[in-house]
Amino acid sequence: QVQLVESGGGLVQPGGSLRLSCAAPGRILMIDVMGWYRQAPGKEREKVATISRTSSTYYADSVKGRFSISRDNAKNTVTLQMNSLRPEDTAVYYCYVEALSPGGIYRAYWGQGTQVTVSS
């Protein structure tokens, strides 16, 4: 089973910054979309930010202007720079990858999740 390797979560004070990184295995060769979802206690998982192979980006309204997503196609990595963090950003953040399989269909892959806690 493919696993995405996540790093960068932790505890930060309001107004602080964190940088999340995710690496997909090298055997996944045709990655289209990479990004991050999050799930806060008592809430459904929501899309935070994604970036396509051609660098088209999506940001949830709640994070626009504060978060920035980028990727390195050669290394199969995606990074989420989170600035001006708020307590409501507290959640488990999951790396997400969509890749085109040899069968011609897109498959989704998920990381195990990394905890981000914004608190004084």
Legacy VTK file of the C-alpha trace (Angstrom):
# vtk DataFile Version 3.0
C-alpha trace
ASCII
DATASET POLYDATA
POINTS 120 float
0.000 0.000 0.000
1.348 3.407 -0.965
2.100 5.751 1.901
2.734 9.463 1.717
5.331 10.727 4.164
4.236 13.846 6.043
6.242 16.112 8.307
6.095 19.529 9.923
3.131 19.382 12.252
3.289 20.535 15.822
2.211 23.086 18.389
2.397 26.769 17.551
1.075 29.968 19.097
-1.581 32.054 17.359
0.014 34.221 14.713
2.850 31.791 14.253
3.885 29.741 11.261
4.366 26.126 10.342
5.502 24.406 7.197
4.080 21.033 6.255
5.830 18.805 3.770
4.778 15.628 2.046
6.709 13.232 -0.136
5.175 10.676 -2.453
7.032 7.476 -3.302
9.143 7.683 -6.407
7.258 4.811 -7.975
4.261 7.102 -8.416
5.266 8.609 -11.728
2.203 10.450 -13.019
1.061 12.664 -10.196
-1.502 15.260 -11.189
-2.805 16.981 -8.075
-1.085 17.263 -4.711
-2.423 19.009 -1.676
-3.674 19.037 1.860
-6.929 18.313 3.596
-7.665 18.775 7.259
-10.108 17.447 9.792
-10.913 19.255 13.004
-12.622 17.576 15.956
-16.305 17.072 15.273
-16.055 18.231 11.680
-15.782 16.617 8.285
-12.552 16.506 6.374
-12.171 19.596 4.207
-9.905 20.567 1.351
-7.362 23.174 2.404
-5.172 23.693 -0.632
-4.204 21.834 -3.774
-1.797 22.381 -6.612
-1.814 20.732 -10.003
1.186 19.589 -11.971
0.882 22.780 -14.008
0.851 24.877 -10.806
-2.839 25.721 -10.785
-3.789 26.260 -7.139
-6.861 26.069 -4.985
-7.270 27.515 -1.512
-10.143 27.256 0.891
-11.618 30.663 1.651
-10.627 30.319 5.282
-6.912 30.122 4.468
-6.566 32.476 1.514
-3.839 35.018 2.061
-2.335 33.027 4.914
-1.378 29.675 3.416
0.739 29.014 0.365
1.150 25.702 -1.415
4.024 24.697 -3.652
5.453 21.531 -5.164
8.598 20.061 -6.587
7.669 17.721 -9.407
11.157 16.251 -9.666
11.086 15.198 -6.015
7.377 14.331 -5.788
6.964 16.673 -2.849
4.379 19.232 -1.829
4.754 21.922 0.810
2.165 23.964 2.674
3.474 27.146 4.241
1.046 28.249 6.942
1.343 31.776 8.286
-0.753 33.833 10.691
-2.123 30.673 12.205
-5.343 30.803 14.174
-6.821 28.448 16.759
-9.450 27.417 14.219
-6.657 26.040 12.046
-6.173 23.312 14.629
-6.752 19.979 12.922
-5.152 16.851 11.638
-3.701 17.662 8.249
-3.610 14.971 5.585
-1.462 14.965 2.506
-3.343 14.077 -0.661
-2.176 12.924 -4.071
-4.035 12.110 -7.259
-2.086 10.086 -9.778
-2.898 8.583 -13.135
-2.517 4.818 -12.984
-1.368 2.610 -15.882
-4.991 1.550 -16.250
-5.936 5.074 -17.237
-7.783 6.046 -14.079
-6.915 8.482 -11.346
-6.188 7.117 -7.909
-6.134 9.011 -4.647
-3.484 8.499 -1.980
-3.477 9.797 1.570
-0.956 10.378 4.282
-1.453 9.212 7.847
-2.104 12.750 9.046
-0.062 15.188 11.081
-1.441 17.160 14.010
-1.377 20.945 13.879
-2.350 22.662 17.107
-2.607 26.444 17.358
-2.897 27.496 20.972
-1.451 29.862 23.542
LINES 1 121
120 0 1 2 3 4 5 6 7 8 9 10 11 12 13 14 15 16 17 18 19 20 21 22 23 24 25 26 27 28 29 30 31 32 33 34 35 36 37 38 39 40 41 42 43 44 45 46 47 48 49 50 51 52 53 54 55 56 57 58 59 60 61 62 63 64 65 66 67 68 69 70 71 72 73 74 75 76 77 78 79 80 81 82 83 84 85 86 87 88 89 90 91 92 93 94 95 96 97 98 99 100 101 102 103 104 105 106 107 108 109 110 111 112 113 114 115 116 117 118 119
